[in-house]
Amino acid sequence: MPNASLTGSDARAWLVDLDGTLYHAGPVKLFMAAELVLGGLRVAPWLRRFRHEHEELRQSSGSPGAGDPFLWQLERAARGLGIAPEALRPVVEEWMIERPGKWLRLARRRGFLAELAAFRAAGGRAALVSDYPARAKLEALGMSPLFEAVVASGEPGGPPSLKPSPAGYLAAAERLGVPPAECLVIGDRDDADGEAARRAGMAFRRVAGL
């Protein structure tokens, strides 16, 4: 069972979600919606289908087999759209990974990031766990140095299943060499990050706000 009383200062390691946790998602979504209206209406249905497949996979708490959930999403979404995965992938990477980068610094959760920096300076361990490719966004946020490990779908060494599967958080704890009971998961969704933490035997802290 997770140690429900574990606090940030008690934990040896913080395992942190990215989207909606390191930055406020609301403003970034507004900026990206404006960009879509101005120059991306053609690909908007493609992005909606990709997100739909993401939630479908998440609700299944796993994947249809071994492999990368990100690739499975691409294949399923492309099949539904009647296009090749090779045509969909650059659109997803451009609009969901690359283009948001310029807005992320503006929407950073500065208070939480200051906490994280202080925790690391005091000797705490930290890993990032994401259901999407994460390293480019971390670079855009300027937060890469705060994390010793990155476990992200769509990247080498990523989890075999999406949250609320505990696989990503358990992999992060193993890479840090910290027992699950001494890890604190920090995320913005109780149904994803929180449930994954409980299944992994870890404490959970939810960040508030959009």
CYANA upper distance limits for C-alpha pairs under 8 A (distance plus 0.5 A):
  1 MET  CA    198 ARG  CA      7.78
  1 MET  CA    201 GLY  CA      5.49
  1 MET  CA    202 MET  CA      8.07
  2 PRO  CA    181 ALA  CA      6.65
  2 PRO  CA    197 ALA  CA      8.22
  2 PRO  CA    198 ARG  CA      6.49
  2 PRO  CA    200 ALA  CA      8.06
  2 PRO  CA    201 GLY  CA      4.52
  2 PRO  CA    202 MET  CA      4.98
  2 PRO  CA    203 ALA  CA      5.83
  3 ASN  CA    181 ALA  CA      6.80
  3 ASN  CA    201 GLY  CA      7.88
  3 ASN  CA    202 MET  CA      6.90
  3 ASN  CA    203 ALA  CA      6.00
  4 ALA  CA    202 MET  CA      8.44
  4 ALA  CA    203 ALA  CA      5.85
  4 ALA  CA    204 PHE  CA      8.03
  5 SER  CA    203 ALA  CA      8.08
  6 LEU  CA     10 ASP  CA      6.41
  6 LEU  CA     11 ALA  CA      6.94
  6 LEU  CA    182 GLU  CA      8.40
  6 LEU  CA    184 LEU  CA      7.84
  6 LEU  CA    203 ALA  CA      6.67
  7 THR  CA     11 ALA  CA      6.74
  7 THR  CA    184 LEU  CA      7.96
  8 GLY  CA     14 TRP  CA      8.00
  8 GLY  CA    184 LEU  CA      7.21
  9 SER  CA    119 PHE  CA      8.02
 10 ASP  CA    182 GLU  CA      8.42
 11 ALA  CA    124 GLY  CA      8.31
 11 ALA  CA    182 GLU  CA      5.71
 11 ALA  CA    183 CYS  CA      5.99
 11 ALA  CA    184 LEU  CA      6.46
 12 ARG  CA    124 GLY  CA      6.08
 12 ARG  CA    125 ARG  CA      6.70
 12 ARG  CA    178 VAL  CA      7.61
 12 ARG  CA    182 GLU  CA      6.09
 12 ARG  CA    183 CYS  CA      6.59
 13 ALA  CA    124 GLY  CA      6.25
 13 ALA  CA    125 ARG  CA      4.92
 13 ALA  CA    126 ALA  CA      5.85
 13 ALA  CA    127 ALA  CA      8.23
 13 ALA  CA    173 ALA  CA      8.30
 13 ALA  CA    176 LEU  CA      8.43
 13 ALA  CA    178 VAL  CA      7.41
 13 ALA  CA    182 GLU  CA      7.20
 13 ALA  CA    183 CYS  CA      5.34
 13 ALA  CA    184 LEU  CA      6.78
 14 TRP  CA    124 GLY  CA      8.06
 14 TRP  CA    125 ARG  CA      6.82
 14 TRP  CA    126 ALA  CA      5.30
 14 TRP  CA    127 ALA  CA      7.05
 14 TRP  CA    183 CYS  CA      6.35
 14 TRP  CA    184 LEU  CA      5.42
 14 TRP  CA    185 VAL  CA      6.43
 14 TRP  CA    186 ILE  CA      7.46
 15 LEU  CA    126 ALA  CA      6.28
 15 LEU  CA    127 ALA  CA      5.46
 15 LEU  CA    128 LEU  CA      6.21
 15 LEU  CA    129 VAL  CA      7.12
 15 LEU  CA    169 TYR  CA      7.30
 15 LEU  CA    172 ALA  CA      7.65
 15 LEU  CA    173 ALA  CA      8.19
 15 LEU  CA    183 CYS  CA      7.35
 15 LEU  CA    184 LEU  CA      6.55
 15 LEU  CA    185 VAL  CA      5.24
 15 LEU  CA    186 ILE  CA      6.70
 16 VAL  CA     21 THR  CA      8.10
 16 VAL  CA    126 ALA  CA      7.89
 16 VAL  CA    127 ALA  CA      6.74
 16 VAL  CA    128 LEU  CA      5.29
 16 VAL  CA    129 VAL  CA      6.40
 16 VAL  CA    185 VAL  CA      6.38
 16 VAL  CA    186 ILE  CA      5.36
 16 VAL  CA    187 GLY  CA      6.67
 17 ASP  CA     21 THR  CA      6.35
 17 ASP  CA     22 LEU  CA      7.84
 17 ASP  CA    128 LEU  CA      6.37
 17 ASP  CA    129 VAL  CA      5.69
 17 ASP  CA    130 SER  CA      6.12
 17 ASP  CA    185 VAL  CA      8.34
 17 ASP  CA    186 ILE  CA      6.76
 17 ASP  CA    187 GLY  CA      5.49
 17 ASP  CA    188 ASP  CA      8.08
 17 ASP  CA    193 ASP  CA      7.92
 18 LEU  CA     22 LEU  CA      5.81
 18 LEU  CA     23 TYR  CA      8.07
 18 LEU  CA    128 LEU  CA      7.38
 18 LEU  CA    129 VAL  CA      7.52
 18 LEU  CA    130 SER  CA      6.45
 18 LEU  CA    134 ALA  CA      7.86
 18 LEU  CA    187 GLY  CA      8.11
 19 ASP  CA     23 TYR  CA      7.16
 19 ASP  CA     25 ALA  CA      7.29
 19 ASP  CA    130 SER  CA      8.17
 20 GLY  CA     24 HIS  CA      5.80
 20 GLY  CA     25 ALA  CA      5.22
 20 GLY  CA    187 GLY  CA      8.10
 20 GLY  CA    188 ASP  CA      6.40
 20 GLY  CA    210 LEU  CA      7.64
 21 THR  CA    109 ARG  CA      7.95
 21 THR  CA    186 ILE  CA      8.08
 21 THR  CA    187 GLY  CA      5.94
 21 THR  CA    188 ASP  CA      5.96
 21 THR  CA    207 VAL  CA      6.94
 22 LEU  CA    108 ARG  CA      6.57
 22 LEU  CA    109 ARG  CA      6.17
 22 LEU  CA    112 PHE  CA      8.01
 22 LEU  CA    113 LEU  CA      7.50
 23 TYR  CA    104 LEU  CA      7.07
 23 TYR  CA    105 ARG  CA      8.32
 23 TYR  CA    107 ALA  CA      5.74
 23 TYR  CA    108 ARG  CA      4.55
 23 TYR  CA    109 ARG  CA      5.35
 24 HIS  CA     28 VAL  CA      7.72
 24 HIS  CA    107 ALA  CA      5.79
 24 HIS  CA    108 ARG  CA      6.74
 24 HIS  CA    109 ARG  CA      6.77
 24 HIS  CA    209 GLY  CA      7.78
 24 HIS  CA    210 LEU  CA      5.98
 25 ALA  CA     29 LYS  CA      6.62
 25 ALA  CA    107 ALA  CA      8.00
 25 ALA  CA    210 LEU  CA      6.26
 26 GLY  CA     30 LEU  CA      6.91
 26 GLY  CA    210 LEU  CA      5.72
 27 PRO  CA     31 PHE  CA      6.80
 27 PRO  CA    107 ALA  CA      7.17
 28 VAL  CA     32 MET  CA      6.63
 28 VAL  CA    100 PRO  CA      7.36
 28 VAL  CA    103 TRP  CA      6.61
 28 VAL  CA    104 LEU  CA      7.32
 28 VAL  CA    107 ALA  CA      7.43
 29 LYS  CA     33 ALA  CA      6.48
 30 LEU  CA     34 ALA  CA      6.82
 31 PHE  CA     35 GLU  CA      6.91
 31 PHE  CA    103 TRP  CA      8.01
 32 MET  CA     36 LEU  CA      6.67
 32 MET  CA     99 ARG  CA      8.39
 32 MET  CA    100 PRO  CA      7.23
 33 ALA  CA     37 VAL  CA      6.79
 34 ALA  CA     38 LEU  CA      6.73
 35 GLU  CA     39 GLY  CA      6.50
 35 GLU  CA     40 GLY  CA      7.16
 36 LEU  CA     40 GLY  CA      4.52
 36 LEU  CA     41 LEU  CA      6.01
 36 LEU  CA     44 ALA  CA      7.43
 37 VAL  CA     41 LEU  CA      6.25
 40 GLY  CA     44 ALA  CA      6.76
 41 LEU  CA     45 PRO  CA      8.35
 43 VAL  CA     47 LEU  CA      6.95
 43 VAL  CA     91 VAL  CA      7.82
 44 ALA  CA     48 ARG  CA      6.74
 45 PRO  CA     49 ARG  CA      6.65
 46 TRP  CA     50 PHE  CA      6.77
 46 TRP  CA     77 ALA  CA      8.13
 46 TRP  CA     81 LEU  CA      7.67
 46 TRP  CA     88 LEU  CA      7.86
 47 LEU  CA     51 ARG  CA      6.71
 47 LEU  CA     91 VAL  CA      8.41
 47 LEU  CA     92 VAL  CA      7.10
 48 ARG  CA     52 HIS  CA      6.60
 49 ARG  CA     53 GLU  CA      6.78
 49 ARG  CA     77 ALA  CA      6.17
 49 ARG  CA     80 GLY  CA      8.32
 49 ARG  CA     81 LEU  CA      8.24
 50 PHE  CA     54 HIS  CA      6.80
 50 PHE  CA     73 GLN  CA      6.93
 50 PHE  CA     74 LEU  CA      7.21
 50 PHE  CA     77 ALA  CA      5.73
 50 PHE  CA     92 VAL  CA      8.42
 51 ARG  CA     55 GLU  CA      6.90
 52 HIS  CA     56 GLU  CA      6.73
 53 GLU  CA     57 LEU  CA      6.59
 53 GLU  CA     73 GLN  CA      6.15
 53 GLU  CA     76 ARG  CA      7.35
 53 GLU  CA     77 ALA  CA      6.76
 54 HIS  CA     58 ARG  CA      6.64
 54 HIS  CA     73 GLN  CA      6.61
 55 GLU  CA     59 GLN  CA      6.57
 56 GLU  CA     60 SER  CA      6.96
 57 LEU  CA     61 SER  CA      7.15
 57 LEU  CA     62 GLY  CA      7.01
 57 LEU  CA     63 SER  CA      6.91
 57 LEU  CA     69 PRO  CA      8.43
 57 LEU  CA     73 GLN  CA      8.25
 57 LEU  CA    162 LEU  CA      7.73
 58 ARG  CA     62 GLY  CA      7.21
 58 ARG  CA    162 LEU  CA      6.11
 58 ARG  CA    163 LYS  CA      6.70
 58 ARG  CA    164 PRO  CA      7.44
 61 SER  CA    161 SER  CA      7.55
 61 SER  CA    162 LEU  CA      7.03
 61 SER  CA    163 LYS  CA      7.17
 61 SER  CA    164 PRO  CA      6.47
 61 SER  CA    165 SER  CA      5.99
 62 GLY  CA    160 PRO  CA      8.11
 62 GLY  CA    161 SER  CA      5.12
 62 GLY  CA    162 LEU  CA      6.55
 62 GLY  CA    165 SER  CA      6.97
 63 SER  CA     69 PRO  CA      6.81
 63 SER  CA     72 TRP  CA      8.38
 63 SER  CA    160 PRO  CA      7.67
 63 SER  CA    161 SER  CA      5.99
 63 SER  CA    162 LEU  CA      8.16
 66 ALA  CA    160 PRO  CA      7.05
 67 GLY  CA     71 LEU  CA      8.37
 67 GLY  CA     72 TRP  CA      8.40
 67 GLY  CA    160 PRO  CA      6.40
 68 ASP  CA     72 TRP  CA      6.97
 68 ASP  CA    153 SER  CA      6.99
 68 ASP  CA    154 GLY  CA      6.86
 68 ASP  CA    158 GLY  CA      7.65
 68 ASP  CA    159 PRO  CA      7.68
 68 ASP  CA    160 PRO  CA      6.17
 68 ASP  CA    161 SER  CA      7.99
 69 PRO  CA     73 GLN  CA      6.63
 69 PRO  CA    153 SER  CA      6.90
 69 PRO  CA    154 GLY  CA      7.76
 69 PRO  CA    159 PRO  CA      8.38
 69 PRO  CA    160 PRO  CA      6.87
 69 PRO  CA    161 SER  CA      6.44
 69 PRO  CA    162 LEU  CA      7.42
 70 PHE  CA     74 LEU  CA      6.87
 70 PHE  CA    131 ASP  CA      8.41
 70 PHE  CA    132 TYR  CA      7.55
 70 PHE  CA    153 SER  CA      6.20
 70 PHE  CA    154 GLY  CA      5.48
 71 LEU  CA     75 GLU  CA      6.71
 71 LEU  CA    154 GLY  CA      7.35
 72 TRP  CA     76 ARG  CA      6.62
 73 GLN  CA     77 ALA  CA      6.42
 74 LEU  CA     78 ALA  CA      6.37
 74 LEU  CA     85 PRO  CA      6.26
 74 LEU  CA     88 LEU  CA      7.44
 74 LEU  CA     89 ARG  CA      7.21
 75 GLU  CA     79 ARG  CA      6.57
 75 GLU  CA     84 ALA  CA      8.39
 75 GLU  CA     85 PRO  CA      6.01
 76 ARG  CA     80 GLY  CA      6.79
 77 ALA  CA     81 LEU  CA      6.74
 77 ALA  CA     85 PRO  CA      8.47
 78 ALA  CA     82 GLY  CA      6.47
 78 ALA  CA     83 ILE  CA      5.61
 78 ALA  CA     84 ALA  CA      6.19
 78 ALA  CA     85 PRO  CA      5.73
 78 ALA  CA     88 LEU  CA      6.89
 79 ARG  CA     83 ILE  CA      6.75
 79 ARG  CA     84 ALA  CA      7.71
 79 ARG  CA     85 PRO  CA      8.28
 83 ILE  CA     87 ALA  CA      7.21
 83 ILE  CA     88 LEU  CA      7.81
 84 ALA  CA     88 LEU  CA      7.15
 85 PRO  CA     89 ARG  CA      6.52
 86 GLU  CA     90 PRO  CA      7.86
 87 ALA  CA     91 VAL  CA      7.85
 88 LEU  CA     92 VAL  CA      6.84
 89 ARG  CA     93 GLU  CA      6.63
 90 PRO  CA     94 GLU  CA      6.44
 91 VAL  CA     95 TRP  CA      6.57
 92 VAL  CA     96 MET  CA      5.96
 92 VAL  CA     97 ILE  CA      7.76
 93 GLU  CA     97 ILE  CA      5.53
 93 GLU  CA     98 GLU  CA      6.67
 94 GLU  CA     98 GLU  CA      5.36
 94 GLU  CA     99 ARG  CA      6.28
 95 TRP  CA     99 ARG  CA      5.84
 95 TRP  CA    100 PRO  CA      7.45
 96 MET  CA    100 PRO  CA      6.95
 97 ILE  CA    101 GLY  CA      7.28
 97 ILE  CA    133 PRO  CA      7.92
 97 ILE  CA    136 ALA  CA      7.55
 97 ILE  CA    137 LYS  CA      7.24
 98 GLU  CA    136 ALA  CA      7.80
 98 GLU  CA    137 LYS  CA      8.22
100 PRO  CA    104 LEU  CA      6.97
101 GLY  CA    105 ARG  CA      8.29
101 GLY  CA    136 ALA  CA      8.18
101 GLY  CA    137 LYS  CA      6.37
101 GLY  CA    140 ALA  CA      5.80
101 GLY  CA    141 LEU  CA      8.04
102 LYS  CA    140 ALA  CA      7.37
103 TRP  CA    107 ALA  CA      7.19
104 LEU  CA    108 ARG  CA      6.66
104 LEU  CA    137 LYS  CA      8.18
104 LEU  CA    140 ALA  CA      7.23
104 LEU  CA    141 LEU  CA      6.42
105 ARG  CA    140 ALA  CA      7.43
105 ARG  CA    141 LEU  CA      5.68
105 ARG  CA    142 GLY  CA      8.35
108 ARG  CA    113 LEU  CA      8.30
108 ARG  CA    141 LEU  CA      7.83
109 ARG  CA    113 LEU  CA      6.59
110 ARG  CA    114 ALA  CA      6.56
111 GLY  CA    115 GLU  CA      6.94
112 PHE  CA    116 LEU  CA      6.72
113 LEU  CA    117 ALA  CA      6.63
114 ALA  CA    118 ALA  CA      6.69
115 GLU  CA    119 PHE  CA      6.61
116 LEU  CA    120 ARG  CA      6.72
116 LEU  CA    146 LEU  CA      8.16
117 ALA  CA    121 ALA  CA      6.62
117 ALA  CA    146 LEU  CA      7.19
118 ALA  CA    122 ALA  CA      6.70
119 PHE  CA    123 GLY  CA      7.16
119 PHE  CA    124 GLY  CA      5.80
119 PHE  CA    125 ARG  CA      8.45
120 ARG  CA    124 GLY  CA      5.11
120 ARG  CA    125 ARG  CA      6.71
120 ARG  CA    126 ALA  CA      7.75
120 ARG  CA    146 LEU  CA      7.47
125 ARG  CA    147 PHE  CA      8.29
125 ARG  CA    148 GLU  CA      7.73
125 ARG  CA    176 LEU  CA      7.65
126 ALA  CA    146 LEU  CA      7.54
126 ALA  CA    147 PHE  CA      5.68
126 ALA  CA    148 GLU  CA      6.44
126 ALA  CA    149 ALA  CA      7.71
126 ALA  CA    176 LEU  CA      8.30
127 ALA  CA    147 PHE  CA      5.56
127 ALA  CA    148 GLU  CA      6.12
127 ALA  CA    149 ALA  CA      5.19
127 ALA  CA    150 VAL  CA      6.23
127 ALA  CA    151 VAL  CA      8.11
127 ALA  CA    172 ALA  CA      6.63
127 ALA  CA    173 ALA  CA      8.41
127 ALA  CA    176 LEU  CA      8.10
128 LEU  CA    147 PHE  CA      6.95
128 LEU  CA    149 ALA  CA      6.86
128 LEU  CA    150 VAL  CA      5.31
128 LEU  CA    151 VAL  CA      6.67
128 LEU  CA    152 ALA  CA      8.25
128 LEU  CA    172 ALA  CA      8.08
129 VAL  CA    150 VAL  CA      6.58
129 VAL  CA    151 VAL  CA      5.32
129 VAL  CA    152 ALA  CA      6.18
129 VAL  CA    168 GLY  CA      6.63
129 VAL  CA    169 TYR  CA      6.95
129 VAL  CA    172 ALA  CA      7.64
130 SER  CA    134 ALA  CA      6.98
130 SER  CA    151 VAL  CA      6.92
130 SER  CA    152 ALA  CA      5.13
130 SER  CA    153 SER  CA      6.92
130 SER  CA    168 GLY  CA      8.27
131 ASP  CA    152 ALA  CA      6.27
131 ASP  CA    153 SER  CA      5.46
131 ASP  CA    162 LEU  CA      6.35
131 ASP  CA    163 LYS  CA      7.60
132 TYR  CA    152 ALA  CA      6.39
132 TYR  CA    153 SER  CA      5.47
132 TYR  CA    154 GLY  CA      6.73
133 PRO  CA    152 ALA  CA      5.96
133 PRO  CA    153 SER  CA      6.10
133 PRO  CA    154 GLY  CA      5.61
133 PRO  CA    155 GLU  CA      6.40
134 ALA  CA    138 LEU  CA      6.66
134 ALA  CA    150 VAL  CA      8.15
134 ALA  CA    152 ALA  CA      6.51
134 ALA  CA    155 GLU  CA      8.46
135 ARG  CA    139 GLU  CA      6.71
135 ARG  CA    144 SER  CA      8.05
135 ARG  CA    150 VAL  CA      8.15
136 ALA  CA    140 ALA  CA      6.77
137 LYS  CA    141 LEU  CA      6.62
138 LEU  CA    142 GLY  CA      6.57
138 LEU  CA    143 MET  CA      5.85
138 LEU  CA    144 SER  CA      5.79
139 GLU  CA    143 MET  CA      6.81
139 GLU  CA    144 SER  CA      6.30
143 MET  CA    147 PHE  CA      8.05
148 GLU  CA    176 LEU  CA      8.09
149 ALA  CA    172 ALA  CA      7.33
149 ALA  CA    175 ARG  CA      7.54
149 ALA  CA    176 LEU  CA      7.86
150 VAL  CA    172 ALA  CA      7.87
151 VAL  CA    155 GLU  CA      8.29
151 VAL  CA    157 GLY  CA      6.95
151 VAL  CA    158 GLY  CA      5.45
151 VAL  CA    159 PRO  CA      7.04
151 VAL  CA    168 GLY  CA      6.72
151 VAL  CA    171 ALA  CA      7.85
151 VAL  CA    172 ALA  CA      6.82
152 ALA  CA    156 PRO  CA      8.34
152 ALA  CA    157 GLY  CA      7.93
152 ALA  CA    158 GLY  CA      5.08
152 ALA  CA    159 PRO  CA      7.00
152 ALA  CA    168 GLY  CA      8.16
153 SER  CA    158 GLY  CA      5.20
153 SER  CA    159 PRO  CA      6.35
153 SER  CA    160 PRO  CA      8.28
153 SER  CA    162 LEU  CA      8.27
154 GLY  CA    158 GLY  CA      7.02
158 GLY  CA    168 GLY  CA      7.76
159 PRO  CA    167 ALA  CA      6.46
159 PRO  CA    168 GLY  CA      5.37
159 PRO  CA    171 ALA  CA      7.97
160 PRO  CA    167 ALA  CA      7.51
160 PRO  CA    168 GLY  CA      8.27
161 SER  CA    165 SER  CA      6.73
161 SER  CA    167 ALA  CA      7.16
161 SER  CA    168 GLY  CA      8.10
162 LEU  CA    167 ALA  CA      8.30
162 LEU  CA    168 GLY  CA      8.09
163 LYS  CA    167 ALA  CA      8.35
163 LYS  CA    168 GLY  CA      8.10
163 LYS  CA    192 ALA  CA      5.61
163 LYS  CA    193 ASP  CA      6.92
163 LYS  CA    195 GLU  CA      8.36
163 LYS  CA    196 ALA  CA      6.35
164 PRO  CA    191 ASP  CA      7.40
164 PRO  CA    192 ALA  CA      4.95
164 PRO  CA    193 ASP  CA      6.73
164 PRO  CA    194 GLY  CA      8.14
164 PRO  CA    195 GLU  CA      5.93
164 PRO  CA    196 ALA  CA      4.75
165 SER  CA    195 GLU  CA      8.44
165 SER  CA    196 ALA  CA      5.85
165 SER  CA    199 ARG  CA      7.97
166 PRO  CA    170 LEU  CA      6.53
166 PRO  CA    196 ALA  CA      4.97
166 PRO  CA    197 ALA  CA      6.95
166 PRO  CA    199 ARG  CA      6.37
166 PRO  CA    200 ALA  CA      5.72
167 ALA  CA    171 ALA  CA      6.55
167 ALA  CA    200 ALA  CA      8.40
168 GLY  CA    172 ALA  CA      6.72
169 TYR  CA    173 ALA  CA      6.72
169 TYR  CA    185 VAL  CA      8.33
169 TYR  CA    196 ALA  CA      7.98
169 TYR  CA    197 ALA  CA      7.78
169 TYR  CA    200 ALA  CA      7.67
170 LEU  CA    174 GLU  CA      6.70
170 LEU  CA    180 PRO  CA      7.46
170 LEU  CA    200 ALA  CA      6.90
171 ALA  CA    175 ARG  CA      6.73
172 ALA  CA    176 LEU  CA      6.81
173 ALA  CA    177 GLY  CA      6.50
173 ALA  CA    178 VAL  CA      5.81
173 ALA  CA    179 PRO  CA      6.96
173 ALA  CA    180 PRO  CA      6.73
173 ALA  CA    183 CYS  CA      7.70
174 GLU  CA    178 VAL  CA      6.83
174 GLU  CA    179 PRO  CA      7.89
178 VAL  CA    182 GLU  CA      7.09
178 VAL  CA    183 CYS  CA      7.55
179 PRO  CA    183 CYS  CA      7.38
180 PRO  CA    200 ALA  CA      7.23
180 PRO  CA    201 GLY  CA      6.50
180 PRO  CA    202 MET  CA      6.01
181 ALA  CA    201 GLY  CA      6.48
181 ALA  CA    202 MET  CA      5.80
181 ALA  CA    203 ALA  CA      7.94
182 GLU  CA    202 MET  CA      7.69
183 CYS  CA    202 MET  CA      6.22
183 CYS  CA    203 ALA  CA      7.18
184 LEU  CA    202 MET  CA      6.50
184 LEU  CA    203 ALA  CA      5.43
184 LEU  CA    204 PHE  CA      6.15
184 LEU  CA    205 ARG  CA      7.65
185 VAL  CA    193 ASP  CA      7.67
185 VAL  CA    194 GLY  CA      7.99
185 VAL  CA    197 ALA  CA      6.62
185 VAL  CA    202 MET  CA      7.23
185 VAL  CA    203 ALA  CA      6.59
185 VAL  CA    204 PHE  CA      5.24
185 VAL  CA    205 ARG  CA      6.71
186 ILE  CA    193 ASP  CA      7.84
186 ILE  CA    204 PHE  CA      6.40
186 ILE  CA    205 ARG  CA      5.38
186 ILE  CA    206 ARG  CA      6.33
186 ILE  CA    207 VAL  CA      7.50
187 GLY  CA    193 ASP  CA      6.06
187 GLY  CA    194 GLY  CA      7.78
187 GLY  CA    204 PHE  CA      8.30
187 GLY  CA    205 ARG  CA      7.16
187 GLY  CA    206 ARG  CA      5.72
187 GLY  CA    207 VAL  CA      6.49
188 ASP  CA    193 ASP  CA      7.60
188 ASP  CA    206 ARG  CA      5.76
188 ASP  CA    207 VAL  CA      5.67
188 ASP  CA    208 ALA  CA      7.33
189 ARG  CA    193 ASP  CA      6.01
189 ARG  CA    194 GLY  CA      6.94
189 ARG  CA    206 ARG  CA      7.38
190 ASP  CA    194 GLY  CA      4.56
190 ASP  CA    195 GLU  CA      6.61
190 ASP  CA    206 ARG  CA      7.40
191 ASP  CA    195 GLU  CA      5.95
192 ALA  CA    196 ALA  CA      6.51
193 ASP  CA    197 ALA  CA      6.59
193 ASP  CA    204 PHE  CA      8.27
194 GLY  CA    198 ARG  CA      6.82
194 GLY  CA    204 PHE  CA      6.22
194 GLY  CA    205 ARG  CA      8.14
194 GLY  CA    206 ARG  CA      8.03
195 GLU  CA    199 ARG  CA      6.74
196 ALA  CA    200 ALA  CA      6.64
197 ALA  CA    201 GLY  CA      6.65
197 ALA  CA    202 MET  CA      5.38
197 ALA  CA    203 ALA  CA      6.73
197 ALA  CA    204 PHE  CA      6.59
198 ARG  CA    202 MET  CA      6.22
198 ARG  CA    203 ALA  CA      7.38
198 ARG  CA    204 PHE  CA      8.09
